[in-house]
C-alpha cells in the first residue's frame, strides 16, 4: 500500500506501539513536497483504524479556525454524527478544556492529531506550537500530535525552549522509486510493461523540472490517452516505442494548466467572511437568514474586485484543487508571472506589516472559460 516507504512505516509502527499504549507526545515528520508524508500517515491510521483527526494548516490559517476544526472533527469521532457541529474556541486554554470533554470516551486508546503543512503554525500565536507539543501533559489524555512539514525542526524550535518532538525524515523519491510507484497504477486493459514504458518516457521529459509524485500522477493520467492513440488506430503495437514517443513528444512538452487564477478571482469577488461557508469542508450549519449584507445581495461583480492577502489566496487554492493538482513551491513564481501579465494587480505593497495584497483583474467570462 505504501511502496518505497518501508523503513518509515516500520519506524512509525514501532513508535505507535499497541492501541492502548501511551506513545510520544509529539512526532515531527519532515521532507520535501510529495515525499509521501501525508499519504503514509493517512494510510497507516485508516488501515489500523486508529482514532485520528487530519487538519490542513493552510486551509485553517488562523489559530481559532485550526482549534475549532480539530474539535469539530473530534466530535464526529466520538459520536454517531459524521460531521461534528461548530465548537467555538477562542484560546488554547479553552481548547485543552474542550479537548478533554470530547475525548472522554476515547481514553482507552491513543488519539492522533495530524497537522499537515505544519510550517503555518509559526505564523500563529506564540503559545500554539508549544501547546500542541505539551497537549498530552496538559490534557492528561493519551494523545499524540503529529506535525507534517516541508522544513526542518530547527526552524520551528521556539527561543524559549519547548518539549522536543520525535523527528522522522522522509527523503525524496528517486527516479527508480517514482517509476515503480507510477507503474503500479497501470490501467487493466493494457499490459504492465506497456504502461511502464510510458512512465519511463514521461519521467524522461518531466523528472528534471518536476519530482512531485502527485503532479506526475496527474500528468500520467492526463496524457496516457494521447500516448495510446497509435495503438488504438492500429498504426503501432504496444512495443513500438519509437512511434509512440513521436506521437506524444510535443503534447508532453505543453505547459501544465493551473487553477491559481481561479482562486485569485474567488478571493477578489467573494467577501472574506464567506470563505468558511464556501471552501471549508464540513463547516457545520450556518443560518441563511441575513447571511449577506444588503449591498452584497446585488452583485459583487458590479462592485469590482477587492484586494486579498496571500494567505487567503493559498487557503482558497488548496480548497478548490483538492487532490487534482498538488500546489508546490513554484506558486510564488506563478503569482509573479500573473502580475507581469496584468492578470493580477499588486496593491498595498508599501505596508510591510501586512505583506502584499493582490486584486484579480480578469472578467467573469475569462474565468468561466478557464474553469471549463
N, C-alpha and C positions, 0 to 999 in steps of 0.2 A: 504493500500500500504506500510505502514511502521509500522508493528506491534511492540509493546513493546517500542515505542519511542513517545508516545502520548504527554507527557509533554514537551519534547524538541521541537517537531513540533509546539505545541501551543505557546511556548516562541518565536520561530523564526517568526511565523506568526504575533505575536504582535509587534516584532521589525521591520519587513518589512513594516507594515502599508499598505496604498494604493500605487498603482503603481507609482503615480507621487510624493508621499511624499519624502522629504529628510529623510533618516534614519541615524543610527550610521555610522560614517566614517569607522569604522573597527569592526569586530566581531572575537573573538578568541575562537574557538571550540576545546576542548581537551578531550582526552580519549584514552584508550589502543587500540592496533590494532584490527580492525574488531569490533568496538563498534557501527558502523552504521553512522559515521560522514559523510563520502563521499556519501554513498547511500542516506541518508536523504536529504543532500543539493542538490544532483542531482535530486532526485525525486521532491522536492519542486519547484526548479527553472524551471524544464522542465514541470511539471504539470501546474504551474501557468503561463507558457510561459513568464517568465521574461528574459530580455536580460542578458546573463551571459557568462563568459569565465572561463573554468576549466583548470588549468595548474598543472602538477605534478613537484614539485621542485627537485625530484630525477632525472627525465629524463632531465630537464633543469637545469643542475648543476652549471652553471656559470650565473652571473647577465645578461650578454649580451644575452645568449640563452633564459633566462627567459623573459626578457623585449621584445625581438623580437617575441617570441612565443605569448605573450599576444597581441601585436599589430597586428600580423598576424591573430589571431582569432577574434579580434575586427573588422578587415576589413571585414571578412566574415559575421559578424553580420549586418553591415551597408550597405552591397552591395549584389547584386544577386550572386556574385561569392562565392560558398560554401567554397572553400579553399582559404584563403587570400594569396596574394603574399608576398614574403620576404621583410621585412621592416628593413633596417639597423638601429641599435640604440646602441651607444657606452656608453652613460652616462644616469643617471636618469633625468638630466635636459632635454636631448633630448627626453626621454620617456614622460615626462609631456607635452612637446610641441606637440609631435606626438599624444599623447592620446587625447588632446583637439581637434585635427583635426579629428581623427577617430570617436569621439563621438558627433560631432556637430549635427548629425541627430537623436541622441538619448536623447536630453536634456529634453524631457517631461516625462521621466521615469528613475527609478534607474537602473544603470548598476552594476552588481555584478561581481567582480573578485575574484575567489576562488583559493587559493594557497594550494594545497594538499601537504602533507609531508613538512609542513612549517618550521620544525626544520632545514632544509637545509639552510634557509636564514641566519642563524647565521654564516655560513662559508663564506658568500659573503661579499662584501664591506660594511663598517660601515654605509653608508648612505642609503642602500637599505631598511632595515626594517623600520627606521623612515620615509623614503619617502613614503612607502606604507601606513603607519599609517596616514599620513597627505595628502594623494593624493586628497581627497575631497576638502580640503582647497587650496592646491597648484594649482589644475586644475580648480577650480571654476565650478565643474561638480557634478551632482547628482550620485555619485559613492560610493559603499561600498566594501571594501576589506575584504574577509573572509579568515581567516587563519585556516587550519585544521592541528592539531598537536597531537603527542603522548606524549608530555611533557608539563609541566605547564608553564604559562605565566612568572612566576618569573625567569625562566631560559632564557627567551628571553630579558627581560627588559634591555635596554642599561644603562650604568652607568651615562650617561649624561642626562638621563630623556627623556621622549617622551610623545606623546599623547596616553593615555591609551585606549585600546580597550574594548568593552563589552565582558565579558568572559562567556562561557557556557560549562558546563561539561556533557559529555556523559559517564555514568557508564558502567561497563562490563555487558554483558547479563548474567543473572542467568541461571542455568541448565533448569529451567522451561521455561524461555524465548526462549532458544535455541530449546527445544523440540517443542514449539508452532510454531516457525518460520520455522524450518526444516520440520515439519509435513505438513506445508501449501503447500509444493511443491510436493505432492504425485502424482504419475502417474495415469491418469484417468482409466486405465484398472484394477487397484487394489483399494480396499476399503481404506478409510481414517484410519480406525482402524488398518488394516494390516500394513500400512506404518508407522503409529505412533509407533507400537510395534517394528518395525525395527529400527526406530530412537532411541528409548529407549535403545535398545541393543548397537547401535553404540556409543551413548553417554556414556554408561556404560564402554566401552573399552577406548574411546579416551578423555573423559572430563578431566581426571586428568593431561594429558600431552598436550592437545590442546584445547583451548577455542576460537580459531579463526573461526568465522562463515563461512568465505569463504572457508577455508580449510575443515571444517566439511561438508559443502555442496558438495564440490568436492568429498570427501570420500564417502558421502552418494550415490551420483550418480554412482561412480566407483564400489561400492560393492553390489549394490542392485540386479543386475542380479544373482550374486552368491547366495544371500540370497533366491531368488525366485526358485532356481533350484529344490528343492524337490517338490514344488507346481506344477511346470511346468511338472515334470516327473510323477506326480500323486502319489508320495510317502508320501505326507503330505498335510493337508489342511491349510488354512490361519491361523487357531487358534492353530496349533500345534507348539507353540513357542519353546518348548524344542528341537524338531528335527531340526527346522530351525536354532536355535542357534548352535547346534552341527555341522551343516554343514558349518557354516561361521566362527566359532571361530578362527581357525588357519589362515584363509585367512585375517581376520581383523587385526591380530597382525603382519603382514608383515610390514617392514619399508616402509614409503612413498617415492616415487621416487621424485627426484628434478631436476630442469633444470639448476642448478647452474654451473655444469661443462661445459655445452654447452656455457653458457655466457662467462666463462673464456677462452674457446677455441676461440670464436669470438673476444674477446679482445686481445688475443695474436697474431692472424693471420690477423686481419683487421687493416689497418692504422687508427689512431685516427681521422683523418680528414674526413674519410668516415662515421663516426658514424651518423652524422645528416642525411645523404642520406639514410642509411640502416635502422636506428632504430627510427628516429623521425617521428611521423605520420604527414602527410600533410606538408612536409618540403618545398613545393613550387618547382619551376623549377630549375634544376641545369644543366648547359651546359655540354654536354657529351664530347665535344672536349677537348683533352689533360687532361681529368679528372685524369687519372692515370699517375704517373711518369714512366719514361722509364723502370726502373728495376722492377716496380710493375706489368708491363704487362706480365712478365714471369709467376711467381707464388710465392706467399708469403709462400707457403708450403716448397719450396726449400730453402728459406732463414732462416727458423726456427722460433720458437716462439719469440715474442718481449715482454718485460715487460710492465705491465699496472698497474695503481693505483687502489685502492679500489673503489673510487667514480665512475670510468669508468665502472668497473665490475657491480656495482649495477645499474647504468643507463641502461646498456645493458640488464641486467636480468629483470628489470621492463618492458622493452620494449617487450622482447620475451615471457614472461609468460602471459602478457596481463591480462585477467580475469580468466585464467585457474587455477592457483595456486597463492595464496597470499603470497609474501615473508614476513617473520616475523623476529623477533629479533634473532632467533636461526641461522640465516645466518652466523654470525661470528664464531659460534662453528662449523658449517659445513665447513667453509673455513679452519679452523684449522685441521679438520679431513682429508680434501683433501690434505693438506700439509703433514700430517703424513703418508698418504697412497702413497705419492710421485706422486700424480696426478697433483698437483700444486707445484711449487718451489717458496720459498720466496726469493726475491732479493732486494738489496738496503735498507735493514732494518737498516743500520747504520746511514742513513741520517734521523734524527728525524724531520727535517723541512718539507720534502716532504711526510713523512709517508711511510708505507710498500708498496712494489710493488711485483707483482707475475708474474710467467710465467706458462702457461699451457703445461704440458709435454706429453700429450697423443696424439695418432696418429689420423689422419683423419678417418680411418676405425672405430676406437674405438668410436669416437664422432658420426659417422653416425649410428652405432648400437644403441647408447643411444637415438639419435634423433628419430629413427624409433620406 
